[in-house]
Amino acid sequence: DGLKVMKVDDTPLPKSKNLDVLSEFEKAKRKKNASFVVVGHVDAGKSTLMGRLLVDLGVVDQRTIQRYRKEAESIGKSSFALAWVLDQRSEERSRGVTIDIATNKFDTDATSFTILDAPGHRDFIPNMIAGASQADFAILVVDATTGAFEAGLKGQTREHSLLLRSMGVSRIIVAINKLDTVAWSKERFDEISQQVSGFLSATGFQLKNVSYVPVSGLHGDNLVNASSDPAASWYSGNTLIAELENSEPMARALTKPLRMTISEVFRSPQSPLTISGRIDAGSLQAGDALLVQPSGEKAYVKSLELDSEPVDWGVAGQNVVIHLSNIDPIHVRVGDIVCDPKQPIACIDTFTVKVLAFDILMPMLVDVHRGRLHAAGQIVEIPALLDKVKGTVLKKKPKIIKPASVARILVRMSNKVPLEVGQRVVLRSGGHTVAAGLLE
Ligand code: GDP
Protein backbone atom coordinates (compact mmCIF):
# COMPACT_ATOMS: atom_id res chain seq x y z
CA ASP A 1 0.00 0.00 0.00
CA GLY A 2 1.29 3.40 -0.98
CA LEU A 3 4.79 4.30 -2.08
CA LYS A 4 7.67 1.91 -2.01
CA VAL A 5 10.51 3.99 -0.56
CA MET A 6 13.46 1.64 -1.04
CA LYS A 7 15.24 1.93 -4.37
CA VAL A 8 15.78 -1.77 -4.90
CA ASP A 9 17.64 -2.48 -8.12
CA ASP A 10 15.24 -4.80 -9.92
CA THR A 11 17.09 -5.20 -13.20
CA PRO A 12 17.13 -8.79 -14.55
CA LEU A 13 19.64 -11.05 -12.78
CA PRO A 14 23.04 -11.27 -14.50
CA LYS A 15 23.78 -14.46 -16.45
CA SER A 16 26.31 -17.01 -15.28
CA LYS A 17 28.66 -18.97 -17.54
CA ASN A 18 28.67 -21.70 -14.89
CA LEU A 19 32.44 -22.10 -15.07
CA ASP A 20 34.41 -24.52 -12.94
CA VAL A 21 36.49 -21.68 -11.49
CA LEU A 22 39.16 -23.83 -9.88
CA SER A 23 39.99 -25.65 -13.10
CA GLU A 24 39.93 -22.33 -15.00
CA PHE A 25 42.41 -21.03 -12.45
CA GLU A 26 44.66 -24.08 -12.98
CA LYS A 27 44.55 -23.56 -16.75
CA ALA A 28 45.26 -19.83 -16.53
CA LYS A 29 48.37 -20.37 -14.38
CA ARG A 30 48.30 -16.74 -13.45
CA LYS A 31 51.19 -15.16 -11.67
CA LYS A 32 51.63 -15.77 -8.00
CA ASN A 33 49.97 -13.00 -5.95
CA ALA A 34 51.66 -11.84 -2.78
CA SER A 35 50.87 -8.97 -0.43
CA PHE A 36 53.30 -7.55 2.05
CA VAL A 37 53.32 -4.84 4.65
CA VAL A 38 56.21 -2.47 5.30
CA VAL A 39 56.74 -1.78 8.98
CA GLY A 40 59.30 -0.11 11.22
CA HIS A 41 59.95 2.96 13.31
CA VAL A 42 59.03 6.40 12.01
CA ASP A 43 61.94 7.75 9.91
CA ALA A 44 63.50 4.29 9.51
CA GLY A 45 63.23 5.02 5.78
CA LYS A 46 60.25 2.89 4.75
CA SER A 47 58.80 5.26 2.16
CA THR A 48 62.18 6.18 0.73
CA LEU A 49 63.07 2.50 0.36
CA MET A 50 59.80 1.53 -1.30
CA GLY A 51 59.94 4.54 -3.61
CA ARG A 52 63.45 3.67 -4.69
CA LEU A 53 62.54 0.00 -5.16
CA LEU A 54 59.75 1.04 -7.54
CA VAL A 55 62.07 3.37 -9.46
CA ASP A 56 64.73 0.66 -9.80
CA LEU A 57 62.10 -1.80 -10.97
CA GLY A 58 60.99 0.71 -13.58
CA VAL A 59 57.48 0.92 -12.13
CA VAL A 60 57.78 4.64 -11.45
CA ASP A 61 59.79 6.79 -13.83
CA GLN A 62 62.48 9.23 -12.94
CA ARG A 63 60.33 12.16 -14.19
CA THR A 64 57.70 11.47 -11.59
CA ILE A 65 60.42 11.45 -8.97
CA GLN A 66 61.77 14.77 -10.31
CA ARG A 67 58.32 16.27 -10.03
CA TYR A 68 57.97 15.14 -6.43
CA ARG A 69 61.43 16.40 -5.64
CA LYS A 70 60.56 19.86 -6.98
CA GLU A 71 57.34 19.98 -5.00
CA ALA A 72 59.20 18.79 -1.93
CA GLU A 73 61.84 21.48 -2.31
CA SER A 74 59.20 24.15 -2.74
CA ILE A 75 58.03 23.52 0.81
CA GLY A 76 61.54 22.95 2.12
CA LYS A 77 61.48 19.21 2.65
CA SER A 78 63.61 17.91 -0.20
CA SER A 79 64.56 14.71 1.60
CA PHE A 80 60.97 13.58 1.42
CA ALA A 81 60.84 13.52 -2.39
CA LEU A 82 61.15 9.76 -2.81
CA ALA A 83 59.04 9.14 0.23
CA TRP A 84 56.17 10.87 -1.53
CA VAL A 85 56.09 8.48 -4.42
CA LEU A 86 53.93 6.22 -2.31
CA ASP A 87 51.82 9.01 -1.03
CA GLN A 88 50.22 10.84 -3.86
CA ARG A 89 47.65 13.02 -2.18
CA SER A 90 48.84 16.60 -1.66
CA GLU A 91 46.93 17.04 1.58
CA GLU A 92 48.95 14.22 3.12
CA ARG A 93 52.16 15.42 1.54
CA SER A 94 52.05 18.79 3.23
CA ARG A 95 52.02 17.01 6.58
CA GLY A 96 55.08 14.98 5.64
CA VAL A 97 53.72 11.64 6.79
CA THR A 98 52.14 8.73 5.00
CA ILE A 99 48.75 8.23 6.57
CA ASP A 100 46.89 5.63 4.59
CA ILE A 101 47.71 2.22 3.29
CA ALA A 102 48.70 2.96 -0.25
CA THR A 103 47.90 -0.20 -2.13
CA ASN A 104 50.65 -0.08 -4.70
CA LYS A 105 51.11 -2.97 -7.05
CA PHE A 106 54.11 -4.05 -9.05
CA ASP A 107 54.98 -7.10 -11.07
CA THR A 108 58.10 -9.12 -11.53
CA ASP A 109 58.32 -12.05 -13.98
CA ALA A 110 56.93 -14.55 -11.50
CA THR A 111 54.91 -12.54 -9.02
CA SER A 112 52.35 -9.81 -8.79
CA PHE A 113 53.05 -7.92 -5.55
CA THR A 114 50.79 -5.65 -3.56
CA ILE A 115 52.53 -3.30 -1.13
CA LEU A 116 50.42 -2.55 1.91
CA ASP A 117 52.35 0.45 3.14
CA ALA A 118 52.24 0.82 6.88
CA PRO A 119 53.38 4.12 8.27
CA GLY A 120 55.29 4.32 11.50
CA HIS A 121 53.56 7.20 13.13
CA ARG A 122 52.01 6.20 16.44
CA ASP A 123 48.56 7.54 15.67
CA PHE A 124 48.37 5.54 12.49
CA ILE A 125 48.48 2.04 13.97
CA PRO A 126 44.93 1.33 12.68
CA ASN A 127 46.29 1.50 9.12
CA MET A 128 49.08 -0.87 10.02
CA ILE A 129 46.44 -3.23 11.37
CA ALA A 130 44.46 -3.10 8.14
CA GLY A 131 47.69 -3.84 6.30
CA ALA A 132 48.92 -6.63 8.55
CA SER A 133 45.54 -8.30 8.49
CA GLN A 134 45.98 -8.91 4.76
CA ALA A 135 49.71 -9.46 4.52
CA ASP A 136 51.43 -12.66 3.43
CA PHE A 137 54.70 -11.38 4.82
CA ALA A 138 56.43 -8.23 6.06
CA ILE A 139 59.46 -6.10 5.38
CA LEU A 140 60.74 -4.75 8.69
CA VAL A 141 62.85 -1.67 8.04
CA VAL A 142 65.38 -0.80 10.73
CA ASP A 143 67.64 2.24 10.76
CA ALA A 144 71.30 1.27 11.19
CA THR A 145 72.37 4.83 12.01
CA THR A 146 74.19 4.96 15.34
CA GLY A 147 71.61 5.27 18.12
CA ALA A 148 68.61 5.13 15.79
CA PHE A 149 68.32 1.33 15.80
CA GLU A 150 68.34 1.27 19.60
CA ALA A 151 65.67 3.99 19.76
CA GLY A 152 63.57 2.12 17.21
CA LEU A 153 63.80 -1.11 19.13
CA LYS A 154 62.31 0.60 22.17
CA GLY A 155 59.68 2.17 19.95
CA GLN A 156 57.65 0.94 17.04
CA THR A 157 60.04 -1.78 15.83
CA ARG A 158 59.08 -3.97 18.77
CA GLU A 159 55.41 -3.03 18.74
CA HIS A 160 55.11 -3.75 15.01
CA SER A 161 56.85 -7.12 15.36
CA LEU A 162 54.53 -8.16 18.17
CA LEU A 163 51.57 -7.07 16.12
CA LEU A 164 52.70 -9.02 13.04
CA ARG A 165 53.25 -12.14 15.07
CA SER A 166 49.89 -12.00 16.77
CA MET A 167 48.23 -11.40 13.40
CA GLY A 168 49.67 -14.66 12.09
CA VAL A 169 52.27 -13.14 9.75
CA SER A 170 55.21 -15.53 9.99
CA ARG A 171 57.69 -14.48 7.29
CA ILE A 172 59.80 -11.34 7.82
CA ILE A 173 62.46 -9.77 5.65
CA VAL A 174 64.54 -7.39 7.76
CA ALA A 175 65.95 -4.53 5.67
CA ILE A 176 68.84 -3.10 7.66
CA ASN A 177 68.73 0.36 6.16
CA LYS A 178 70.89 3.48 5.87
CA LEU A 179 74.10 1.42 5.97
CA ASP A 180 75.65 4.25 3.94
CA THR A 181 75.61 6.32 7.15
CA VAL A 182 77.88 3.83 8.94
CA ALA A 183 80.29 3.31 6.00
CA TRP A 184 78.74 -0.10 5.27
CA SER A 185 80.06 -1.51 8.53
CA LYS A 186 79.71 -5.31 8.55
CA GLU A 187 80.04 -5.24 12.35
CA ARG A 188 77.04 -2.92 12.64
CA PHE A 189 75.01 -5.16 10.28
CA ASP A 190 75.93 -8.28 12.28
CA GLU A 191 75.21 -6.62 15.61
CA ILE A 192 71.77 -5.44 14.49
CA SER A 193 70.90 -8.79 12.84
CA GLN A 194 71.72 -10.55 16.11
CA GLN A 195 69.65 -8.21 18.23
CA VAL A 196 66.70 -8.42 15.84
CA SER A 197 66.96 -12.25 15.82
CA GLY A 198 66.93 -12.18 19.60
CA PHE A 199 63.74 -10.26 19.94
CA LEU A 200 62.00 -11.88 16.97
CA SER A 201 62.58 -15.36 18.39
CA ALA A 202 61.47 -14.18 21.84
CA THR A 203 58.30 -12.93 20.13
CA GLY A 204 57.71 -16.40 18.70
CA PHE A 205 58.97 -16.07 15.12
CA GLN A 206 60.85 -19.02 13.69
CA LEU A 207 64.24 -17.78 12.57
CA LYS A 208 64.16 -19.92 9.43
CA ASN A 209 61.43 -17.54 8.22
CA VAL A 210 63.48 -14.42 8.88
CA SER A 211 66.12 -13.03 6.53
CA TYR A 212 68.34 -9.96 6.63
CA VAL A 213 69.44 -7.69 3.79
CA PRO A 214 71.86 -4.76 4.24
CA VAL A 215 70.49 -1.84 2.18
CA SER A 216 70.51 1.86 1.50
CA GLY A 217 67.05 2.92 0.42
CA LEU A 218 68.30 6.36 -0.48
CA HIS A 219 71.05 5.20 -2.83
CA GLY A 220 69.36 2.00 -3.97
CA ASP A 221 72.01 -0.46 -2.76
CA ASN A 222 70.89 -4.12 -2.63
CA LEU A 223 67.26 -3.33 -3.46
CA VAL A 224 67.07 -4.46 -7.10
CA ASN A 225 70.77 -4.14 -7.93
CA ALA A 226 73.64 -5.33 -5.79
CA SER A 227 75.56 -2.50 -4.13
CA SER A 228 78.44 -1.15 -6.21
CA ASP A 229 80.04 0.48 -3.18
CA PRO A 230 83.39 -1.26 -2.53
CA ALA A 231 82.76 -0.90 1.22
CA ALA A 232 79.72 -3.16 0.79
CA SER A 233 81.56 -5.92 -1.05
CA TRP A 234 81.51 -8.21 2.02
CA TYR A 235 77.82 -8.92 1.25
CA SER A 236 77.09 -11.46 -1.48
CA GLY A 237 73.60 -12.52 -0.40
CA ASN A 238 70.23 -11.80 -1.98
CA THR A 239 68.96 -8.37 -2.88
CA LEU A 240 65.67 -7.27 -1.33
CA ILE A 241 63.71 -8.07 -4.50
CA ALA A 242 65.23 -11.58 -4.61
CA GLU A 243 64.10 -12.11 -1.01
CA LEU A 244 60.61 -10.91 -1.92
CA GLU A 245 60.46 -13.35 -4.82
CA ASN A 246 61.60 -16.16 -2.55
CA SER A 247 58.71 -15.53 -0.16
CA GLU A 248 55.80 -17.85 -0.58
CA PRO A 249 52.36 -16.34 -0.14
CA MET A 250 50.32 -17.97 2.60
CA ALA A 251 48.36 -21.01 1.53
CA ARG A 252 45.25 -19.80 -0.19
CA ALA A 253 41.94 -21.21 0.88
CA LEU A 254 40.77 -21.76 -2.70
CA THR A 255 38.33 -24.53 -1.95
CA LYS A 256 36.78 -22.90 1.13
CA PRO A 257 33.49 -20.96 1.07
CA LEU A 258 33.75 -17.47 -0.42
CA ARG A 259 34.89 -14.67 1.91
CA MET A 260 35.87 -11.19 0.82
CA THR A 261 36.22 -8.09 2.98
CA ILE A 262 35.07 -4.93 1.22
CA SER A 263 37.81 -2.31 1.21
CA GLU A 264 36.11 0.23 -1.06
CA VAL A 265 32.55 1.01 -2.18
CA PHE A 266 32.06 3.36 -5.13
CA ARG A 267 30.09 4.25 -8.26
CA SER A 268 31.53 3.27 -11.63
CA PRO A 269 30.40 3.48 -15.28
CA GLN A 270 29.57 -0.24 -15.06
CA SER A 271 27.40 -0.03 -11.97
CA PRO A 272 26.08 2.43 -9.39
CA LEU A 273 27.41 -0.04 -6.82
CA THR A 274 30.94 -1.29 -7.29
CA ILE A 275 33.10 -2.80 -4.56
CA SER A 276 36.73 -3.81 -4.33
CA GLY A 277 38.73 -5.95 -1.95
CA ARG A 278 40.84 -9.03 -1.61
CA ILE A 279 39.23 -12.44 -1.86
CA ASP A 280 40.29 -14.06 1.43
CA ALA A 281 38.87 -17.49 0.66
CA GLY A 282 36.99 -19.34 -2.07
CA SER A 283 36.15 -18.13 -5.54
CA LEU A 284 33.41 -16.33 -7.45
CA GLN A 285 32.23 -15.69 -11.01
CA ALA A 286 29.96 -13.35 -12.95
CA GLY A 287 26.33 -14.21 -12.29
CA ASP A 288 26.95 -15.51 -8.76
CA ALA A 289 24.65 -14.61 -5.92
CA LEU A 290 26.44 -13.13 -2.91
CA LEU A 291 25.40 -12.45 0.64
CA VAL A 292 26.55 -9.19 2.24
CA GLN A 293 27.07 -9.35 6.02
CA PRO A 294 26.06 -7.93 8.47
CA SER A 295 23.06 -6.64 6.45
CA GLY A 296 22.20 -10.17 5.32
CA GLU A 297 21.11 -8.83 1.89
CA LYS A 298 21.65 -10.65 -1.38
CA ALA A 299 23.45 -9.13 -4.36
CA TYR A 300 24.54 -10.45 -7.76
CA VAL A 301 27.87 -10.21 -9.56
CA LYS A 302 27.17 -8.31 -12.77
CA SER A 303 30.79 -8.39 -13.86
CA LEU A 304 34.26 -8.26 -12.33
CA GLU A 305 37.75 -6.95 -12.99
CA LEU A 306 41.27 -7.98 -12.09
CA ASP A 307 44.08 -5.46 -12.66
CA SER A 308 41.61 -3.19 -14.52
CA GLU A 309 40.80 -5.95 -17.06
CA PRO A 310 37.38 -7.60 -17.24
CA VAL A 311 37.52 -11.24 -16.10
CA ASP A 312 34.98 -14.05 -15.71
CA TRP A 313 36.08 -15.18 -12.26
CA GLY A 314 38.25 -14.48 -9.23
CA VAL A 315 39.94 -16.67 -6.60
CA ALA A 316 41.37 -16.31 -3.10
CA GLY A 317 44.46 -14.10 -2.98
CA GLN A 318 43.34 -11.80 -5.79
CA ASN A 319 42.33 -8.17 -5.35
CA VAL A 320 39.21 -7.74 -7.47
CA VAL A 321 36.69 -5.08 -8.41
CA ILE A 322 33.11 -6.35 -8.47
CA HIS A 323 30.18 -4.60 -10.13
CA LEU A 324 27.05 -5.53 -8.20
CA SER A 325 23.40 -5.52 -9.17
CA ASN A 326 20.04 -6.20 -7.56
CA ILE A 327 20.86 -4.67 -4.19
CA ASP A 328 20.23 -1.29 -2.60
CA PRO A 329 23.60 0.42 -1.93
CA ILE A 330 22.56 1.26 1.65
CA HIS A 331 23.18 -2.38 2.58
CA VAL A 332 26.84 -2.34 1.55
CA ARG A 333 29.64 -0.66 3.55
CA VAL A 334 33.42 -0.70 3.78
CA GLY A 335 34.47 -3.46 6.21
CA ASP A 336 31.46 -5.67 5.38
CA ILE A 337 32.00 -9.26 4.30
CA VAL A 338 30.77 -10.68 1.04
CA CYS A 339 30.19 -14.43 1.24
CA ASP A 340 28.59 -17.49 -0.30
CA PRO A 341 24.84 -17.41 0.52
CA LYS A 342 24.86 -21.21 0.86
CA GLN A 343 27.75 -21.16 3.38
CA PRO A 344 27.52 -17.69 4.90
CA ILE A 345 29.67 -16.22 7.63
CA ALA A 346 27.60 -15.79 10.80
CA CYS A 347 27.15 -12.52 12.64
CA ILE A 348 28.10 -13.07 16.26
CA ASP A 349 28.28 -10.94 19.38
CA THR A 350 30.45 -13.12 21.65
CA PHE A 351 33.72 -14.85 20.83
CA THR A 352 37.02 -15.99 22.32
CA VAL A 353 40.29 -14.78 20.90
CA LYS A 354 43.86 -15.77 21.65
CA VAL A 355 45.70 -12.49 21.96
CA LEU A 356 49.06 -11.00 22.59
CA ALA A 357 48.63 -8.20 25.13
CA PHE A 358 50.39 -4.90 24.39
CA ASP A 359 49.01 -3.27 27.49
CA ILE A 360 47.33 -4.36 30.73
CA LEU A 361 44.13 -6.26 29.95
CA MET A 362 41.20 -6.70 32.29
CA PRO A 363 37.44 -6.61 31.85
CA MET A 364 37.19 -3.32 29.92
CA LEU A 365 35.66 -1.57 26.90
CA VAL A 366 37.54 -2.09 23.63
CA ASP A 367 37.24 -1.30 19.93
CA VAL A 368 37.49 -4.45 17.84
CA HIS A 369 39.22 -4.03 14.47
CA ARG A 370 39.13 -6.62 11.71
CA GLY A 371 40.66 -5.28 8.52
CA ARG A 372 38.75 -2.08 7.90
CA LEU A 373 35.87 -3.00 10.14
CA HIS A 374 35.82 -1.63 13.65
CA ALA A 375 33.09 -1.99 16.23
CA ALA A 376 32.58 -1.43 19.94
CA GLY A 377 32.81 -4.28 22.40
CA GLN A 378 34.15 -5.27 25.78
CA ILE A 379 36.42 -7.84 27.33
CA VAL A 380 34.00 -9.62 29.66
CA GLU A 381 36.24 -12.37 30.96
CA ILE A 382 39.79 -13.73 30.77
CA PRO A 383 39.50 -17.54 30.76
CA ALA A 384 43.26 -18.21 30.71
CA LEU A 385 46.81 -16.94 30.69
CA LEU A 386 48.75 -18.98 28.11
CA ASP A 387 52.35 -19.96 27.50
CA LYS A 388 53.63 -17.59 24.82
CA VAL A 389 55.26 -20.20 22.64
CA LYS A 390 53.48 -23.48 23.47
CA GLY A 391 50.00 -22.06 24.01
CA THR A 392 49.35 -24.23 27.10
CA VAL A 393 47.33 -22.87 30.04
CA LEU A 394 49.54 -21.27 32.72
CA LYS A 395 46.77 -19.87 34.88
CA LYS A 396 42.98 -20.06 34.79
CA LYS A 397 40.84 -16.94 35.11
CA PRO A 398 43.57 -14.40 35.90
CA LYS A 399 42.20 -11.01 36.99
CA ILE A 400 44.51 -9.05 34.76
CA ILE A 401 46.98 -9.74 31.96
CA LYS A 402 50.33 -7.98 31.81
CA PRO A 403 51.75 -6.50 28.61
CA ALA A 404 53.65 -8.95 26.36
CA SER A 405 51.71 -11.97 27.71
CA VAL A 406 49.47 -14.25 25.70
CA ALA A 407 45.93 -14.91 26.89
CA ARG A 408 42.56 -16.29 25.89
CA ILE A 409 39.91 -13.62 26.34
CA LEU A 410 36.15 -13.51 25.95
CA VAL A 411 34.81 -10.49 24.07
CA ARG A 412 31.22 -9.31 23.77
CA MET A 413 30.23 -6.86 21.05
CA SER A 414 27.57 -4.14 21.34
CA ASN A 415 26.17 -5.29 17.97
CA LYS A 416 26.48 -8.47 15.99
CA VAL A 417 29.36 -8.48 13.52
CA PRO A 418 30.48 -11.00 10.88
CA LEU A 419 33.40 -12.87 12.46
CA GLU A 420 34.67 -16.44 12.36
CA VAL A 421 37.42 -18.72 13.63
CA GLY A 422 40.88 -17.96 12.26
CA GLN A 423 40.26 -14.27 11.55
CA ARG A 424 42.78 -11.70 12.71
CA VAL A 425 41.49 -9.04 15.09
CA VAL A 426 43.03 -6.15 16.99
CA LEU A 427 41.69 -4.60 20.18
CA ARG A 428 42.21 -0.91 20.88
CA SER A 429 41.37 1.31 23.79
CA GLY A 430 41.94 5.03 24.30
CA GLY A 431 43.70 5.35 20.94
CA HIS A 432 46.21 2.57 21.66
CA THR A 433 46.49 -1.00 20.51
CA VAL A 434 45.99 -3.11 23.64
CA ALA A 435 45.93 -6.58 22.10
CA ALA A 436 45.89 -8.48 18.80
CA GLY A 437 45.23 -12.07 17.88
CA LEU A 438 43.27 -14.79 16.15
CA LEU A 439 39.69 -15.87 16.79
CA GLU A 440 39.40 -19.36 18.24
P1 GDP B 1 59.66 6.58 7.06
O1 GDP B 1 59.07 7.47 8.13
O2 GDP B 1 60.09 5.28 7.64
O3 GDP B 1 58.79 6.42 5.85
O4 GDP B 1 61.04 7.30 6.59
P2 GDP B 1 61.36 8.17 5.30
O5 GDP B 1 61.39 7.33 4.09
O6 GDP B 1 60.49 9.38 5.30
O7 GDP B 1 62.87 8.60 5.61
C1 GDP B 1 63.21 9.34 6.77
C2 GDP B 1 64.51 10.09 6.53
O8 GDP B 1 65.59 9.19 6.38
C3 GDP B 1 64.49 10.94 5.27
O9 GDP B 1 65.14 12.17 5.56
C4 GDP B 1 65.31 10.14 4.27
O10 GDP B 1 65.95 10.92 3.31
C5 GDP B 1 66.32 9.44 5.17
N1 GDP B 1 66.75 8.15 4.61
C6 GDP B 1 65.95 7.14 4.22
N2 GDP B 1 66.68 6.11 3.75
C7 GDP B 1 67.98 6.46 3.86
C8 GDP B 1 69.22 5.81 3.53
O11 GDP B 1 69.27 4.67 3.06
N3 GDP B 1 70.34 6.52 3.79
C9 GDP B 1 70.33 7.77 4.30
N4 GDP B 1 71.50 8.38 4.50
N5 GDP B 1 69.19 8.40 4.61
C10 GDP B 1 68.03 7.78 4.39
Residues whose N, C-alpha, C, O or C-beta is under 5 A from the ligand:
A	BS01	GDP	H41 V42 D43 A44 G45 K46 S47 T48 L49 S79 A83 N177 K178 D180 T181 V215 S216 G217 L218 H219
